Amino acid sequence: MVMNILMVEDDTSVAEMMEMFFKKEGWNQDIAVDGEQAVDMFKANAAKYDLITLDLNLPKKDGIQVAKEVRQISPTVPIIMLTARGSESDQVLGLGIGADEYVTKPFSPIALIARIKALHRRVVMEETQNKPAEEKSSGSYEIETAHLKISKARREVLFDGQSVTTLTPKEFDLLFTMAQKPKQVFTREQLLELVWGYEYYGEERTVDAHIKKLRQKLEKVGPQVIQTVWGVGYKFDDSQVEK
């Protein structure tokens, strides 16, 4: 599995350390040392990169601004945010603007590689499913509820016939997971296991941040269908939405 990673990191020691681990995996790494360089590099060749690791505290443009600009270019490229900041507000903000995961420094290189592999594996599976024959097939959907239609093969979401666009891979997978079982309440731990696919070291606010962003995108086309069950978790229910 050859990967091209854009590592946005102004700490030379961290970048050099990860470069050694990436080489052992057979991966290629480009390094941007500040936010402006990162955006310029990605804009110049967005198709080259399979994943971005992004430091939050950067010169010229911080990681939040970089993530916003990257998401304008590509709504789906996986982003793992790396930061020495550990506050909950920073984590939620980073995930809320489009990062897929959040890793606090100091981190284990092996753990970071495991997360990179999990994210990339999901993207590869999605690309495999998105074959031209499937894209041209008549509009079959794996999920059809009162108001929602979802095709996992085409990564397509329709709400009362309106397309829900720019969902990140994690946002799509959260919606697909919950919509498969309308009205079932999922705990944050269950969603971490089902969507992220491996233990996430108790960072349950990751789910909250992705749910918040998913709700914002759904609200652009219709009423809210993801409900909070206080003290437990979340559920999908569009049965009470008026037609």
N, C-alpha and C positions, 0 to 999 in steps of 0.2 A: 504494500500500500504506500505509494509515493505521494507525499503531500507537499504543497508549497504554502508556507506559513509566513505571514507578515507579522513580525514581532515589533510592537511599538513600545520602546523601553529606553529611558535615558540613563539607566544604571548599567554601565558597561559590564560589570561583573556578573549581573543577572543574565544579560543577553549572551555573554560568552559561555556561562554555565549551561544554559538551555540549548545553545548551539551544539554542544558536545552530546547532550542527550538526544537531540533531534537527529544528529548524524548517525547515531547508533540505530535509530529507527529507519534510516534511509530517507529522511525528510529534508527538504530544502528550506532555508530560512533567509528572508530578507529583513534587515533591521532599519527601523526609522527611529531617530533619536529625539524627535520632537513632534508635536501635533501637526504642524504645518507640513512637514516632510511626509508624515504618514498619509495625510489626505491626498497630497500630490502623487505619491506612489500608487495609492489605490485607485485614484482617478485615472491615472495613466494606463493601468493595466488591471482592471478589476477582475477580469476573467482568469487571471493567473492564479489568484489566491484561493485556497481551499478553506482557510481559517485565519482569523486575526486574534492575536493576544495583545491586549491593550492596557497599558498602565494608565491609572487615573490621574496621577499627578505628573503632568508633563510641561515642558517649556512651550511657550508661544501659543499653543492651544491645549487645553486640558482634555482628558479622556472623554468627558461628557460631550464636549463639542465635536471631537473627532468621531465618536459613535453616531451622533446626529447626522453628520455630513456623510459618513459611510452608508448609513441607512437610506439616505436620499439616493445614493448611487445603486445600492443593492439591499433590498429588504430581507434577504435570506442568508447572506454569508454569515457563518457562525462567528460570534465574537465572545471571547473569554476575557473578562476584565480583571486585571491584576492590580492590586493596590496595597499600600501599607496602611491605609485607613481601614479601621474596622467598625466604624459606626454604622448602625442600622440605617440611618438616613442616607448615607453614601451608597450603601448596598442597594437599597430600594430605588434610589435615583438612577444608578447605573443600569440596573435591570429594566427600569421603566422606560428608558430611552432606546432600548433595543439590544442590549447585551444579552447573550444567552445564559451565561454563567458568571460567577463572581468568585475569585480566589484571593484570599488575603495573604499578604506577605508577612513573615517568611513562609514559603510553601514548599512542599515536597515535590521535586521534579517528577518523581514517579507518579504521584497523584495527579499532577497537571497533565502528564502524558495520557493517563487513563481517561481523563475527562475529554481531552482532545480526540482520542480514539472513539469514545462514545458519541461525541457530536458528529464526527466525520462519518461514522458508520451509519448514523441515521440519515445523513444527507445522501450517501451513496444508495441506500435503500430507496429513498424517495426518487432519485434519478432513475433507478432501475424500473420503478413502477411507472414512471412517466414516459412510456414508449409511444412513438407516433401512432401506432395502431390503437392504443388505448385513448389517446387524445382525440382521435377521429371517430371513436365509437359513439353510438347514440347515447344520449345523456343518461347513463345508468349511474346510480348513486348508492354507495354502501349504506348511507344513513339518510332516511327521509322521515322527518317529524312533521308536526302540524305546520311549521313555518320554515324549517331549515332543511336544506339538502346539502350533503357533503360527499364529494368524490375524493377518496384518498389517493387514487391512482393519478388523478389530474390536479390534485391539491386545490380543489375548487370548492368554495363555500357560497351558497345562495341563501339569502334570507328574503322570503316572499318574492323570489325572482331577481332580487338585486344582489350583485356580486359583492362579496366582502373581500377586499383586496389588501395587499401588503402585510398579510399575516406572516410573522416569522415562523420558522419550523416549530419552535416550542409552543407558540400561541396556537398554531393549527393543531398540534398534537394534543394540547390541553382540551381544546374544543371537541375534537374527535373523540377523545377518551370519555369525556362527560356525556356527550350527546349519544353515545352508544347505549347508555343506560339512563334515560331521562328520569328525573326525580330521585335517583339514587344519590345519597350524600357521600362524597369522597373526602376523606381527611387529607390534610396536607402531606402526611407521610405516605399515604396511598398514591397520591398524585406524583410525588417525587419518585416513587418506585416505578410507577407505570409509564411516566413520561420521560424521566431522565434515565431510568434503566439501571441505576446503580446507587449505592448508598451515598447520600449527599451531606454527610456529617452534620445533620440536624439543622441545616440552613433553610428552615421552613419559610422564611420571608421571601425566598426566591419564588415560591408559588404565588404569594400575594402580589408581588411586583408584576409577574406575567399575567395574572388574572386581571389586574387593574388595566394593563395595556390592552388586553384582549377585549375587555368591556368597552373601552373607549372606541375601538374600531367597530365593534358590533353596533354601538349606539349611533354610528353614522348612517346606518341603514334601517334601524328599527328599534323597538323597545328592548330593554335589558332582559336577557333570558338566563343569565348566570347569577344565581342567588347565593348569598352568604347565609350559612346556617351557623349562627353564633355559637362559639365554643366547640364546634365540630369541624366544619370545612366548607365545601362548596357543592352546588348541584346545578345541573342544567334542567330547566323546565320552561317550555314555551306553551304549555297547555292553557295557560290563562291569558295569553296574548290575544287581543281581539284581531279578527281578520279584517 
